[in-house]
Each structure stands twice: as C-alpha cells, then as structure tokens.
Amino acid sequence: MALRTFVNQDGTLWNVWNVVPTLVHNDRKVALSTGMTSGWLCFECDGVKRRIVPVPSGWEEWSDDELATALATAQSVERRLPPEVPAVEAT
C-alpha cells in the first residue's frame, strides 16, 4: 500500500492511498460493490473520504496538481458506523 500526501489548491492537506480489500472483516465476509474487489484509491482529509474505483495506474508518481484533479472527480464516501451491539442488562 502506497501512501502520499499533498496540499490541494485551497490549502488543505490530503492523504491518498490505495486500498487492497481482503474481503473478510472481523471473521465476516464483506460484500463489495461491483468493481471494488480489485481495490480503490482513497483520499482523506479531516475525516472526509473520497474514492476512485479502480486504482488509476501510476498514481504514485502523479504530481500534486494531478492528485488534486483526481480528487475533484473522486466519489464522496459516507462514513458507515458499525452495527450497534445490544446492551446486556445486569440482573
């Protein structure tokens, strides 16, 4: 997994990395959308995430301007919270 950081035109610092899914999380099989089984490029800044599917070839060598252009076209990702575990009542 490669990791890059760059400063966008508006001055924000973004982290970028390629995600390689394992398809298993906490001993449960994970279902991925079509095309995501080969991975995606993730952009993250202050808890905001965006992604590009599939991972663009050669992105590790892109300039900051090329990364910023890709960011502008990346899909926003809504944060999913893990399912709530029912509380166990004390008896």
C-alpha positions in Angstrom: 0.0 0.0 0.0 1.5 3.3 -1.1 0.7 6.5 0.9 1.0 10.0 -0.4 0.2 13.4 1.0 -0.4 16.6 -1.0 -1.8 20.1 -0.5 -4.9 20.9 -2.5 -5.3 24.3 -4.2 -7.4 25.5 -1.3 -4.5 24.8 1.1 -5.9 21.6 2.7 -3.6 18.6 3.3 -4.9 15.3 1.9 -3.7 11.8 2.4 -4.0 9.4 -0.5 -3.5 5.6 -0.5 -4.6 2.6 -2.4 -6.9 0.2 -0.7 -6.5 -3.5 -1.2 -9.5 -5.3 0.2 -9.2 -8.7 2.0 -12.9 -9.4 1.7 -13.0 -10.5 5.4 -13.5 -8.2 8.4 -13.9 -9.4 11.9 -14.4 -13.0 10.7 -17.3 -11.9 8.5 -17.2 -12.0 4.7 -17.5 -8.4 3.3 -19.6 -7.7 0.3 -18.2 -5.1 -2.1 -19.8 -3.2 -4.9 -19.0 -4.2 -8.4 -15.5 -3.2 -9.4 -14.3 -2.7 -5.9 -12.9 -6.2 -5.4 -9.6 -5.0 -7.1 -9.3 -2.1 -4.8 -9.7 1.7 -4.9 -7.8 4.9 -4.4 -8.8 6.6 -1.1 -8.4 10.4 -0.4 -8.8 11.5 3.3 -8.8 14.9 5.0 -10.1 15.7 8.4 -12.4 12.7 8.4 -13.8 13.4 4.9 -13.1 10.5 2.5 -13.4 10.2 -1.3 -12.5 7.3 -3.6 -11.7 6.4 -7.2 -12.5 2.9 -8.4 -10.4 1.3 -9.8 -7.0 2.5 -8.7 -5.5 4.6 -11.5 -2.3 3.1 -12.9 0.8 5.1 -12.0 -1.0 7.4 -9.4 2.0 7.1 -7.1 4.1 9.2 -9.5 1.4 11.9 -10.1 2.2 15.5 -9.3 0.2 17.3 -6.6 -1.8 19.0 -9.4 -2.7 15.6 -10.9 -3.8 14.4 -7.5 -5.9 17.5 -7.0 -7.5 16.9 -10.4 -8.3 13.3 -9.4 -9.7 14.4 -6.1 -12.1 16.8 -7.8 -13.6 13.8 -9.7 -13.5 11.3 -6.8 -16.7 10.0 -5.3 -17.6 11.1 -1.8 -17.8 8.3 0.8 -20.3 8.4 3.6 -19.0 7.1 6.9 -20.6 3.9 8.0 -20.8 3.2 11.7 -20.5 -0.4 12.8 -23.8 -2.0 13.8 -24.8 -1.3 17.4 -24.4 -4.2 19.8 -27.4 -4.6 22.0 -26.8 -3.7 25.6 -26.8 -6.5 28.1 -28.9 -5.8 31.1 -27.4 -6.6 34.5 -29.6 -8.9 36.6 
